Amino acid sequence: MESISLLLGEALSPYQVTLTPSGIHGECRVSLTNTMGAVVVERKFNQAQLSDRRLLTDVVDGLHRDVLIAEGRLEPCVIAALRHAAQDKLLARRN
């Protein structure tokens, strides 16, 4: 778990990453703390998500997005609009 913590710490710098066991099924709580010591984002993940490299990439992307939203640098409606636009492109290619 320490290597996962280091990987997350590198990917999500400058935030301090803390992993703590949470739950009876191997869940893990990931907390991101800013330089002033305030928790910016806190989420639970299944151990499998942190063990598989591809899933870990998705975890990092999700945490990065959550940090942007928490800090007011990205609005949730913007994410919805981007997803909708990507879906429209995919549908247009199929036709």
SEBA-690719 format. One record per atom (N, C-alpha, C, O): x, y, z. Coordinates in steps of 0.1 Angstrom, whole numbers, padded with zeros to 4 digits, always signed. Layout:
BEGIN
XYZ;...
This chain:
BEGIN
+0008-0012+0000;+0000+0000+0000;+0009+0013+0000;+0004+0023-0005;+0021+0011+0005;+0030+0023+0006;+0034+0027-0008;+0035+0039-0011;+0036+0018-0018;+0039+0021-0031;+0028+0028-0038;+0030+0038-0046;+0016+0024-0035;+0004+0031-0041;+0003+0045-0036;+0000+0054-0043;+0006+0047-0023;+0006+0060-0017;+0016+0069-0024;+0013+0081-0026;+0028+0064-0026;+0038+0072-0033;+0034+0075-0047;+0036+0087-0051;+0028+0066-0055;+0024+0069-0068;+0013+0080-0068;+0013+0089-0076;+0003+0078-0059;-0007+0088-0058;-0001+0102-0054;-0005+0112-0059;+0008+0102-0045;+0015+0114-0040;+0022+0121-0052;+0021+0134-0053;+0028+0114-0060;+0035+0119-0072;+0025+0125-0082;+0027+0136-0087;+0015+0117-0084;+0005+0122-0095;-0003+0133-0090;-0008+0141-0099;-0005+0135-0077;-0014+0145-0072;-0007+0156-0065;-0013+0164-0057;+0006+0158-0067;+0014+0168-0061;+0008+0182-0064;+0004+0183-0076;+0007+0191-0056;+0013+0193-0043;+0005+0188-0031;+0009+0192-0020;-0005+0181-0033;-0014+0176-0023;-0007+0165-0015;-0001+0156-0021;-0009+0164-0002;-0005+0153+0006;-0015+0142+0005;-0027+0145+0008;-0011+0130+0001;-0021+0119+0000;-0020+0110+0012;-0009+0106+0016;-0031+0107+0018;-0031+0098+0029;-0041+0086+0026;-0052+0088+0022;-0036+0074+0027;-0044+0062+0025;-0047+0055+0039;-0037+0053+0046;-0059+0053+0042;-0062+0046+0054;-0073+0035+0051;-0082+0037+0043;-0071+0023+0057;-0081+0012+0055;-0094+0017+0060;-0095+0024+0070;-0105+0013+0053;-0118+0017+0056;-0128+0007+0052;-0130+0005+0040;-0135+0000+0061;-0145-0010+0057;-0140-0024+0058;-0128-0026+0059;-0149-0033+0058;-0146-0047+0061;-0142-0055+0048;-0138-0066+0048;-0144-0049+0036;-0142-0055+0024;-0129-0050+0017;-0128-0051+0004;-0120-0045+0024;-0108-0040+0018;-0108-0026+0012;-0099-0022+0005;-0118-0018+0016;-0119-0005+0010;-0108+0004+0016;-0102+0001+0027;-0105+0014+0009;-0094+0023+0014;-0099+0038+0012;-0104+0041+0002;-0097+0046+0022;-0100+0060+0022;-0088+0068+0017;-0077+0066+0023;-0090+0076+0007;-0079+0084+0001;-0083+0098+0005;-0093+0103+0001;-0074+0105+0012;-0076+0119+0016;-0065+0128+0009;-0053+0124+0010;-0069+0139+0003;-0060+0148-0002;-0060+0161+0006;-0071+0167+0009;-0048+0165+0011;-0047+0176+0020;-0039+0187+0013;-0028+0184+0007;-0043+0199+0014;-0035+0210+0008;-0024+0214+0017;-0022+0208+0028;-0016+0224+0013;-0004+0228+0020;-0007+0234+0033;+0002+0235+0042;-0020+0239+0035;-0024+0245+0048;-0029+0234+0058;-0033+0238+0069;-0030+0222+0053;-0035+0211+0062;-0049+0208+0061;-0055+0200+0069;-0057+0215+0052;-0071+0213+0051;-0074+0201+0041;-0067+0200+0031;-0083+0192+0045;-0087+0182+0036;-0095+0188+0024;-0105+0194+0026;-0090+0186+0012;-0096+0191+0000;-0106+0181-0006;-0117+0184-0009;-0102+0168-0006;-0110+0157-0012;-0108+0145-0003;-0097+0142+0001;-0119+0138-0001;-0118+0125+0006;-0127+0115-0001;-0139+0118-0002;-0122+0104-0005;-0130+0094-0012;-0126+0080-0008;-0115+0077-0004;-0136+0071-0009;-0133+0056-0006;-0132+0049-0020;-0139+0052-0029;-0122+0040-0020;-0120+0031-0032;-0119+0017-0027;-0115+0014-0016;-0123+0008-0037;-0121-0006-0035;-0106-0009-0037;-0099-0002-0045;-0100-0018-0029;-0086-0022-0030;-0082-0025-0045;-0071-0022-0049;-0091-0032-0052;-0088-0036-0066;-0086-0023-0075;-0078-0024-0084;-0093-0012-0072;-0091+0000-0080;-0077+0005-0078;-0071+0012-0087;-0071+0003-0066;-0058+0008-0063;-0047-0001-0067;-0035+0003-0068;-0050-0014-0070;-0040-0024-0073;-0038-0025-0088;-0027-0028-0092;-0048-0023-0096;-0047-0024-0110;-0043-0011-0116;-0049+0000-0113;-0032-0011-0124;-0026+0001-0130;-0036+0010-0138;-0037+0022-0137;-0044+0003-0146;-0054+0010-0155;-0065+0017-0146;-0069+0028-0148;-0069+0009-0136;-0080+0015-0127;-0074+0026-0118;-0081+0035-0115;-0061+0024-0115;-0054+0035-0107;-0054+0048-0115;-0055+0059-0109;-0052+0047-0128;-0052+0059-0136;-0065+0066-0136;-0066+0078-0135;-0076+0058-0136;-0089+0063-0135;-0092+0070-0121;-0098+0080-0120;-0086+0064-0111;-0087+0070-0097;-0080+0083-0097;-0086+0093-0092;-0068+0084-0102;-0061+0097-0102;-0068+0107-0110;-0069+0119-0106;-0073+0103-0122;-0081+0113-0130;-0093+0118-0123;-0096+0130-0123;-0100+0109-0116;-0112+0113-0108;-0108+0122-0096;-0115+0132-0094;-0098+0119-0089;-0093+0127-0078;-0089+0141-0083;-0092+0151-0077;-0082+0141-0095;-0077+0154-0100;-0090+0163-0104;-0090+0174-0101;-0100+0156-0110;-0112+0164-0113;-0119+0169-0101;-0123+0180-0100;-0119+0160-0090;-0126+0164-0078;-0119+0176-0071;-0125+0185-0065;-0105+0176-0072;-0097+0187-0067;-0101+0200-0074;-0103+0211-0068;-0102+0199-0087;-0105+0211-0095;-0119+0217-0092;-0121+0229-0091;-0128+0208-0089;-0142+0212-0085;-0141+0218-0071;-0147+0228-0069;-0135+0211-0062;-0134+0216-0048;-0128+0229-0047;-0131+0237-0039;-0118+0232-0056;-0111+0245-0055;-0118+0256-0064;-0114+0267-0065;-0129+0252-0070;-0137+0261-0078;-0130+0264-0092;-0134+0274-0098;-0121+0256-0096;-0115+0258-0109;-0122+0251-0120;-0119+0253-0132;-0132+0243-0117;-0140+0236-0127;-0154+0234-0121;-0155+0229-0110;-0164+0237-0129;-0177+0235-0125;-0183+0222-0129;-0179+0217-0141;-0190+0215-0121;-0196+0202-0125;-0204+0202-0138;-0204+0193-0146;-0210+0214-0141;-0218+0215-0153;-0209+0214-0166;-0213+0210-0176;-0197+0219-0164;-0187+0219-0175;-0183+0204-0178;-0182+0201-0190;-0182+0196-0168;-0179+0182-0170;-0190+0176-0178;-0188+0168-0187;-0202+0178-0173;-0214+0173-0180;-0214+0177-0195;-0217+0169-0204;-0212+0189-0198;-0212+0194-0211;-0201+0188-0220;-0203+0184-0231;-0189+0186-0214;-0178+0179-0221;-0182+0164-0224;-0179+0160-0235;-0188+0158-0215;-0192+0144-0217;-0202+0143-0228;-0202+0134-0236;-0212+0152-0228;-0222+0152-0238;-0216+0155-0251;-0220+0148-0261;-0207+0164-0253;-0201+0167-0265;-0193+0155-0271;-0193+0152-0282;-0186+0148-0262;-0179+0136-0266;-0188+0125-0270;-0185+0118-0280;-0199+0124-0264;-0209+0114-0267;-0215+0117-0281;-0217+0108-0289;-0218+0130-0284;-0223+0134-0297;-0213+0131-0308;-0217+0126-0319;-0200+0133-0305;-0190+0130-0315;-0190+0115-0318;-0188+0111-0330;-0191+0107-0308;-0190+0092-0310;-0202+0088-0318;-0201+0079-0327;-0214+0093-0315;-0226+0090-0322;-0225+0094-0337;-0230+0087-0346;-0219+0106-0339;-0218+0111-0353;-0208+0102-0361;-0211+0100-0373;-0198+0097-0355;-0189+0088-0362;-0195+0075-0366;-0192+0069-0377;-0205+0070-0358;-0211+0057-0361;-0221+0059-0373;-0223+0049-0380;-0226+0071-0375;-0236+0072-0386;-0229+0075-0399;-0236+0077-0409;
